[in-house]
Amino acid sequence: MLSITSKREYQSIYRDNVKTEGNLFVFLKKKILEDYFAVGIVVSKKVGNAVIRNKVKRRVRAFLREHEGLHPTGVEMVIIAKSDAGSAIWQKIKDELIQLFENIK
């Protein structure tokens, strides 16, 4: 799993994507020819203060590490947290991420 870090990579995914939306997260997926999985996590100030935003990012990264089998190959993806993600419990976050990953395969 690779991380998306540059502005150019994010803009590329924002331009050409397939959107999958849940109650807590939005997935923007872009197919690529290479055989790897790259992800970027976006948590805006609407979610909460810096502590809450970092908590949401840590939880998403932990989920991605625990569930490597769900990662599709040949995909670059941006995971955008909605405002309710900051107050959601861990189990609810895991359940939604599992559901969204199963829907994009």
GROMACS elastic network, one bead per residue, 0.5 to 0.9 nm:
[ bonds ]
;  ai    aj funct       b0    kb
    1    36     6  0.69564   500
    1    37     6  0.52206   500
    1    38     6  0.55887   500
    1    39     6  0.73474   500
    1    64     6  0.85811   500
    1    65     6  0.86995   500
    1    68     6  0.82723   500
    1    71     6  0.82188   500
    2    36     6  0.77194   500
    2    37     6  0.62507   500
    2    39     6  0.63492   500
    2    40     6  0.86990   500
    2    76     6  0.89849   500
    3    37     6  0.86710   500
    3    38     6  0.53815   500
    3    39     6  0.51396   500
    3    40     6  0.57876   500
    3    41     6  0.87307   500
    4     7     6  0.86604   500
    4     9     6  0.64954   500
    4    10     6  0.70681   500
    4    38     6  0.61392   500
    4    39     6  0.54956   500
    4    41     6  0.82577   500
    4    76     6  0.80605   500
    4    77     6  0.83087   500
    4    78     6  0.80981   500
    5     8     6  0.86129   500
    5     9     6  0.71158   500
    5    10     6  0.75807   500
    5    39     6  0.89189   500
    5    40     6  0.69239   500
    6     9     6  0.53795   500
    6    10     6  0.65631   500
    6    11     6  0.87797   500
    7    10     6  0.51726   500
    7    11     6  0.61142   500
    7    12     6  0.85711   500
    8    11     6  0.51343   500
    8    12     6  0.61327   500
    8    13     6  0.87845   500
    9    12     6  0.51169   500
    9    13     6  0.64761   500
    9    14     6  0.87304   500
    9    76     6  0.89447   500
   10    13     6  0.52635   500
   10    14     6  0.61648   500
   10    15     6  0.86734   500
   10    40     6  0.77193   500
   10    77     6  0.88577   500
   10    78     6  0.74570   500
   11    15     6  0.60907   500
   11    16     6  0.87066   500
   12    15     6  0.52807   500
   12    16     6  0.63717   500
   12    17     6  0.85083   500
   12    30     6  0.85613   500
   13    16     6  0.53595   500
   13    17     6  0.56847   500
   13    28     6  0.69286   500
   13    29     6  0.69692   500
   13    30     6  0.58976   500
   13    76     6  0.73214   500
   13    77     6  0.71267   500
   13    78     6  0.72942   500
   14    17     6  0.62009   500
   14    28     6  0.71630   500
   14    29     6  0.88294   500
   14    30     6  0.87633   500
   14    78     6  0.83268   500
   16    28     6  0.87737   500
   16    29     6  0.82622   500
   16    30     6  0.63912   500
   16    31     6  0.89751   500
   17    28     6  0.55433   500
   17    29     6  0.51266   500
   17    31     6  0.80396   500
   17    77     6  0.85777   500
   18    27     6  0.79636   500
   18    28     6  0.56379   500
   18    29     6  0.51173   500
   18    30     6  0.64675   500
   18    31     6  0.88309   500
   19    26     6  0.70261   500
   19    27     6  0.56940   500
   19    29     6  0.64700   500
   20    25     6  0.85982   500
   20    26     6  0.58415   500
   20    27     6  0.50325   500
   20    28     6  0.65833   500
   20    29     6  0.80346   500
   20   100     6  0.71133   500
   20   103     6  0.79872   500
   20   104     6  0.73777   500
   21    24     6  0.81730   500
   21    25     6  0.62422   500
   21    27     6  0.62009   500
   21    28     6  0.86821   500
   21   100     6  0.76222   500
   22    25     6  0.53671   500
   22    26     6  0.61019   500
   22    27     6  0.84315   500
   22    82     6  0.89531   500
   22    96     6  0.70448   500
   22    97     6  0.86383   500
   22    99     6  0.87176   500
   22   100     6  0.70944   500
   23    26     6  0.81973   500
   23    82     6  0.74948   500
   23    84     6  0.76642   500
   23    85     6  0.83317   500
   23    96     6  0.77765   500
   24    80     6  0.86331   500
   24    81     6  0.60875   500
   24    82     6  0.50971   500
   24    83     6  0.72858   500
   24    84     6  0.58044   500
   24    85     6  0.50151   500
   24    86     6  0.87845   500
   24    88     6  0.81234   500
   24    92     6  0.89202   500
   24    93     6  0.73467   500
   24    96     6  0.73350   500
   24    97     6  0.87707   500
   25    79     6  0.66314   500
   25    80     6  0.55452   500
   25    82     6  0.54059   500
   25    83     6  0.88888   500
   25    84     6  0.88340   500
   25    85     6  0.72998   500
   25    93     6  0.87720   500
   25    96     6  0.79138   500
   25    97     6  0.77935   500
   25   100     6  0.85614   500
   26    78     6  0.81317   500
   26    79     6  0.58465   500
   26    80     6  0.50532   500
   26    81     6  0.65361   500
   26    82     6  0.72864   500
   26   100     6  0.86958   500
   27    77     6  0.67699   500
   27    78     6  0.58725   500
   27    80     6  0.64066   500
   27    81     6  0.89901   500
   27   100     6  0.77577   500
   27   101     6  0.88316   500
   27   104     6  0.88453   500
   28    76     6  0.84084   500
   28    77     6  0.55266   500
   28    78     6  0.51484   500
   28    79     6  0.65531   500
   28    80     6  0.79862   500
   29    75     6  0.66165   500
   29    76     6  0.59553   500
   29    78     6  0.66573   500
   29    79     6  0.87453   500
   29   104     6  0.82934   500
   30    74     6  0.85663   500
   30    75     6  0.56871   500
   30    76     6  0.52425   500
   30    77     6  0.61867   500
   30    78     6  0.88337   500
   31    34     6  0.89463   500
   31    73     6  0.88410   500
   31    74     6  0.58770   500
   31    76     6  0.64348   500
   31    77     6  0.86627   500
   32    35     6  0.78019   500
   32    36     6  0.85624   500
   32    73     6  0.87877   500
   32    74     6  0.50746   500
   32    75     6  0.55327   500
   32    76     6  0.69022   500
   33    36     6  0.88779   500
   33    74     6  0.59447   500
   33    75     6  0.82819   500
   34    37     6  0.87916   500
   34    73     6  0.82018   500
   34    74     6  0.54842   500
   34    75     6  0.81865   500
   35    73     6  0.55036   500
   35    75     6  0.79053   500
   36    72     6  0.81193   500
   36    74     6  0.51425   500
   36    75     6  0.67024   500
   36    76     6  0.81471   500
   37    71     6  0.67066   500
   37    72     6  0.64548   500
   37    73     6  0.51259   500
   37    74     6  0.59602   500
   37    75     6  0.51956   500
   37    76     6  0.58666   500
   37    77     6  0.78477   500
   38    73     6  0.87339   500
   38    74     6  0.85659   500
   38    75     6  0.65484   500
   38    77     6  0.61642   500
   38    78     6  0.84974   500
   39    75     6  0.84703   500
   39    76     6  0.58598   500
   39    78     6  0.55773   500
   39    79     6  0.72634   500
   40    76     6  0.82932   500
   40    77     6  0.63653   500
   40    79     6  0.61781   500
   40    80     6  0.84656   500
   41    57     6  0.67135   500
   41    60     6  0.78919   500
   41    61     6  0.84509   500
   41    77     6  0.86431   500
   41    78     6  0.57778   500
   41    80     6  0.60370   500
   41    81     6  0.77964   500
   42    57     6  0.79383   500
   42    78     6  0.71410   500
   42    79     6  0.61159   500
   42    81     6  0.63104   500
   43    46     6  0.80386   500
   43    47     6  0.67139   500
   43    48     6  0.89189   500
   43    53     6  0.59550   500
   43    54     6  0.82240   500
   43    56     6  0.75701   500
   43    57     6  0.71988   500
   43    79     6  0.85344   500
   43    80     6  0.60647   500
   43    81     6  0.51831   500
   43    82     6  0.75755   500
   43    83     6  0.86226   500
   44    47     6  0.58887   500
   44    48     6  0.78380   500
   44    53     6  0.73845   500
   44    80     6  0.82543   500
   44    81     6  0.73874   500
   44    82     6  0.80880   500
   44    83     6  0.80904   500
   45    48     6  0.54903   500
   45    49     6  0.64688   500
   45    50     6  0.78312   500
   45    53     6  0.74252   500
   45    83     6  0.84565   500
   46    49     6  0.83059   500
   46    82     6  0.77477   500
   46    83     6  0.54567   500
   46    84     6  0.89866   500
   47    52     6  0.72470   500
   47    53     6  0.64008   500
   47    56     6  0.87751   500
   47    81     6  0.73707   500
   47    82     6  0.65101   500
   47    84     6  0.66838   500
   47    85     6  0.66609   500
   47    86     6  0.52816   500
   47    87     6  0.82917   500
   48    51     6  0.77095   500
   48    52     6  0.54349   500
   48    53     6  0.59957   500
   48    83     6  0.75386   500
   48    86     6  0.62900   500
   48    87     6  0.87183   500
   49    52     6  0.54405   500
   49    53     6  0.61894   500
   49    54     6  0.86738   500
   50    53     6  0.50684   500
   50    54     6  0.60378   500
   50    55     6  0.84428   500
   51    54     6  0.53293   500
   51    55     6  0.61662   500
   51    56     6  0.87938   500
   52    56     6  0.62812   500
   52    57     6  0.87303   500
   52    86     6  0.58286   500
   52    87     6  0.82837   500
   53    56     6  0.52312   500
   53    57     6  0.63664   500
   53    58     6  0.87112   500
   53    81     6  0.89975   500
   53    86     6  0.68322   500
   54    57     6  0.50378   500
   54    58     6  0.60754   500
   54    59     6  0.85563   500
   55    58     6  0.50907   500
   55    59     6  0.61682   500
   55    60     6  0.86845   500
   55    86     6  0.78709   500
   56    59     6  0.51386   500
   56    60     6  0.62659   500
   56    61     6  0.86760   500
   56    81     6  0.78527   500
   56    85     6  0.69444   500
   56    86     6  0.62582   500
   57    60     6  0.51861   500
   57    61     6  0.61674   500
   57    62     6  0.85323   500
   57    81     6  0.86831   500
   58    61     6  0.51547   500
   58    62     6  0.60353   500
   58    63     6  0.85617   500
   59    62     6  0.50261   500
   59    63     6  0.61407   500
   59    64     6  0.86448   500
   59    90     6  0.74424   500
   59    93     6  0.80713   500
   59    94     6  0.85915   500
   60    63     6  0.50565   500
   60    64     6  0.62401   500
   60    65     6  0.87312   500
   60    79     6  0.87191   500
   60    93     6  0.80933   500
   60    94     6  0.83005   500
   60    97     6  0.83142   500
   61    64     6  0.50366   500
   61    65     6  0.62670   500
   61    66     6  0.86811   500
   62    65     6  0.51543   500
   62    66     6  0.61917   500
   62    67     6  0.86336   500
   63    66     6  0.51331   500
   63    67     6  0.60480   500
   63    68     6  0.85511   500
   63    93     6  0.88573   500
   63    94     6  0.67760   500
   63    97     6  0.80054   500
   63    98     6  0.89479   500
   64    67     6  0.53504   500
   64    68     6  0.60674   500
   64    70     6  0.83969   500
   64    71     6  0.79288   500
   65    68     6  0.58554   500
   66    69     6  0.85808   500
   67    70     6  0.57488   500
   67    71     6  0.74961   500
   67    98     6  0.85230   500
   68    71     6  0.54895   500
   69    72     6  0.81387   500
   70    98     6  0.78117   500
   70   101     6  0.63799   500
   70   102     6  0.72332   500
   70   105     6  0.85114   500
   71    75     6  0.86723   500
   71   101     6  0.74362   500
   71   105     6  0.87319   500
   72    75     6  0.63247   500
   72   101     6  0.82715   500
   72   104     6  0.82543   500
   72   105     6  0.65788   500
   73    76     6  0.86182   500
   81    84     6  0.80207   500
   81    85     6  0.60354   500
   81    86     6  0.82489   500
   82    85     6  0.56267   500
   82    86     6  0.80379   500
   83    86     6  0.63020   500
   83    87     6  0.82262   500
   84    87     6  0.57357   500
   84    88     6  0.63949   500
   85    88     6  0.51362   500
   85    89     6  0.83593   500
   85    93     6  0.73696   500
   86    89     6  0.85626   500
   88    91     6  0.83177   500
   88    92     6  0.63746   500
   88    93     6  0.65885   500
   89    92     6  0.54814   500
   89    93     6  0.64624   500
   89    94     6  0.88857   500
   90    93     6  0.51320   500
   90    94     6  0.62115   500
   90    95     6  0.86506   500
   91    94     6  0.50976   500
   91    95     6  0.61120   500
   91    96     6  0.86408   500
   92    95     6  0.51479   500
   92    96     6  0.62198   500
   92    97     6  0.86093   500
   93    96     6  0.53308   500
   93    97     6  0.61667   500
   93    98     6  0.86212   500
   94    97     6  0.52046   500
   94    98     6  0.61108   500
   94    99     6  0.85783   500
   95    98     6  0.52486   500
   95    99     6  0.62304   500
   95   100     6  0.87030   500
   96    99     6  0.50458   500
   96   100     6  0.61028   500
   96   101     6  0.85517   500
   97   100     6  0.50989   500
   97   101     6  0.60461   500
   97   102     6  0.85004   500
   98   101     6  0.52310   500
   98   102     6  0.61565   500
   98   103     6  0.86481   500
   99   102     6  0.52095   500
   99   103     6  0.62537   500
   99   104     6  0.89386   500
  100   103     6  0.50619   500
  100   104     6  0.64500   500
  101   104     6  0.53795   500
  101   105     6  0.67426   500
  102   105     6  0.56811   500
